[in-house]
Amino acid sequence: MTRLSSLFCLISLCFFTACESGSKSDNSKVKPSPKTGLNISEVNFGTTSDGPAKLYTFSNKNGMQVKLTNYGGIISSILAPDRDGQIADVVLGYDSLASYLAGSPYFGGTIGRYGNRIAKGKFKIDGIEYSIPINNEPNTLHGGNRGFDKRLWEAEMIKTETQVGVELTRTSADMEEGYPGNLQVTVRYLLNNANEISMEYLATTDKKTVVNLTNHCYFNLAGADSGTINNHELQIKASSFTPVDETLIPTGEIRSVEGTPFDFRQATAIGARLEVENEQLKFGGGYDHNFVLDRTSEKLELVASVYESTSGRLMEVLTQEPGLQFYGGNFLDGSNIGKGGKPYEFRTGFCLETQHFPDAPNQADFASTILEPGQTYQTKTVYRFTTK
Ligand code: GLA
């Protein structure tokens, strides 16, 4: 256990000891915190084949609120203020567990063991070939048939003076979905009073394996049911991206964004260049590409921002990861009926998935995603919400 996780255990322990004397209603535990304005509560969310799921609601002093279930580590709602202090839910998702169980295009899910695609469901480690499920013909997408977004996680509430949220843990057993090694995973979703949601991922293994964890929130900063995201202005600090073939597997090339619709180094409306004749836009059905971030260190750095001018909401992305999958909601087609009974139409949500590059296990020139026994996979991403 790392020093950091011991600290969190200690904090969680103190927290729970403190909570036990608190008042409990039938189905919920609410712990108001007048001093910090950070609060968390828990309710039953329904039953999965692995057992009962919970829904956690945590909030800060600015009225920002996150809902997260330990089924799939799914963020189902993020309430964020606009420039006038009006609150709206800025992520796509469902009202009920049943809808998530019935099928979701990864709305808000915690993605693993491997985010994005692995070509033809195969990779080798030390000459041994592993086969993983092909769930996105002809490739594997987001872990396989039952990735981490479809598993029940152990959950513990965390509340400190500065942050509130949930720590999720699970063991992905050796050969689960075909990946080698028992992988112990911890993911912490925490909110602070600076309107930052941090996502911290940790993992260890007992056999050499591959790991690439991320979160798959679909954002619409005008509000989850307010139409297209094409007017959102996106900036990504990336001088290059990884072009793909027609099955969305990277070709291996690192291509400059200069003079292409993939140049988001200056803030540009998402939809401004979608109609440009471009093979990569054709293959992606729009934007569905990994951007190679211009980093100066391996520390948490600001790598992207999105601004929605009618609400004034600005979302900034900070990460330690080398890549960012910008997906423009090209597969949304109105067939997912979301919160409040609203269908999610074409390009009404976008994802900015921080990650190592897609198909890295088969691409010798991409940063390695191998995790070995004795190493700790540790990475952090922050989504910060402000207005202007
Ligand atoms: C990722 C992929 C997309 C799509 C979505 C989920 O962003 O890159 O191609 O599969 O997930 O629908």
Residues whose N, C-alpha, C, O or C-beta is under 5 A from the ligand:
A	BS01	GLA	P105 Y106 D288 Y327 F331
